[in-house]
Amino acid sequence: MQLATKFIARVWKSAVGWSFAVTAMRMGGFLLVLPLALRRLSPDELGLWYVFTSIGDLCAFAELGLGLILGRSASFFMAGVERLSVHGLELNPPLVEIRAPNLRGLAGLLQLARLVYVRIVAGILLFMLTVGLAIVIYKMRALPGLRTNHLLTYGVFVAATVLSVAGSYWPQFLAGIGQVRLGQRALLAGLLLNYTVAATCLLLGLGILSLALGQLVLALVNFTYARSQALASCPGIRSVTAMTIRFGDVWPATWRSLLTTLGANMCCQSSLLVCGILFDLATTASYGLSLRLALVAQGFAGVWLVVRLPHIARARAAGDFAAAVQLFKGSLPRCFVTYAAAATCILFAVHPILDLMKSQTAALATPLLAGLLVMVGLDFLVGVHSAVIQTANRFPHLKIYFVSGSATVALAFGLGSVVGVAGIIAAPIVVQFICAYWWIPRRCWSELHHEMNAHLKSSLPAS
């Protein structure tokens, strides 16, 4: 009994434990709501929902990756860095690890976020009510009957997307100051209410609107809870005079992060939008369902590294490169074993489960599903190394990612038009094997070992 109590207490205080709880909730809630959605929504309606989410994913890029930069900058300020470097890290004696957190810098980051995100949200709203709405109306032609409910659903989805982006920097800030557990707790609460609302509304017969209402609740809870926890975790942050941080100070890292993330998205997740453009809504629903399952597996596997990224960034800022290497090495095998196990379960279990649920929407055929799981797995390989590279505020892989991502989208349209869904899946695998699959991991390990060796040499006494 005492052993069980200690284990529960350890898990309760563990960022890894909470992150797994969030991923389990995401997966469990997804599997709870999915049967209802598959039985209550037609394939065309589910396909339309995936069109909505593709538009939302595209709008997320208007955030410019600024939340990620703010979170990483918060890690640097927590390590005692006096000012942000435009590119890379500047280490000055004494070692940053013995300095107190720079509260003025943290306050300056929040002040900057408030100013910039107002403009970002305005741009997203304009895009979703013009270009996004035009895409939705075009795809709605395939749906029979009245479309008022679908337009209302899109309106609620727009509100959820705007609110989600507006508060997206708070969880990143929490992670940056070393409070990953609190950020995951906020997300867990939001997910719980999201799935509860969506499932209840589906049972009440609200149709596709149920999914949008769930997303709205998730965005609202995540924004308010994460914000309150972030401010409570830095008790002196409201009383200090904020350091003046201009957008130009973080812009060099922001635009590099944006293009890197955009390139990464084009290498994998944009395939859903390509499918939505090339094929009918039923095919898009099948592809979207399969891709979402693969991405859930990827997210579950990535927990091992995600919770350690702020610590890796802080270790590199403090000049403790050996610790950064050990943190990464300890996470990597767990990431890939977890993904392999989850992907195997999906491959062999998804079709029997969907048949048991009498789903109106099927997953991709087994050969195509296997190819998609391989595609997402290879994307995962590159993604974890990309994330570690960026913890040093450098983006040497930007061109590789962006060029290969652009080539992937172009090839996906070409192959998809000729050989169907198989062509969309093959496109990223073919393109990324040329460079990204091996160049980015090699660069990551090269940087880490170079930093560690250079630090060891500099610490040796002069002969």
Secondary structure as UniProt FT lines:
FT   HELIX           2..13
FT   HELIX           15..40
FT   HELIX           43..59
FT   HELIX           60..63
FT   TURN            64..65
FT   HELIX           66..78
FT   TURN            79..80
FT   HELIX           96..98
FT   HELIX           103..127
FT   HELIX           128..132
FT   HELIX           133..139
FT   HELIX           140..142
FT   HELIX           148..166
FT   TURN            167..168
FT   HELIX           169..176
FT   TURN            177..178
FT   HELIX           180..203
FT   TURN            204..205
FT   TURN            207..208
FT   HELIX           209..233
FT   TURN            235..239
FT   HELIX           247..267
FT   TURN            268..270
FT   HELIX           271..278
FT   HELIX           281..306
FT   TURN            307..308
FT   HELIX           309..317
FT   TURN            318..319
FT   HELIX           321..356
FT   TURN            357..358
FT   HELIX           366..390
FT   TURN            391..393
FT   TURN            396..397
FT   HELIX           398..419
FT   HELIX           421..434
FT   HELIX           436..459
//
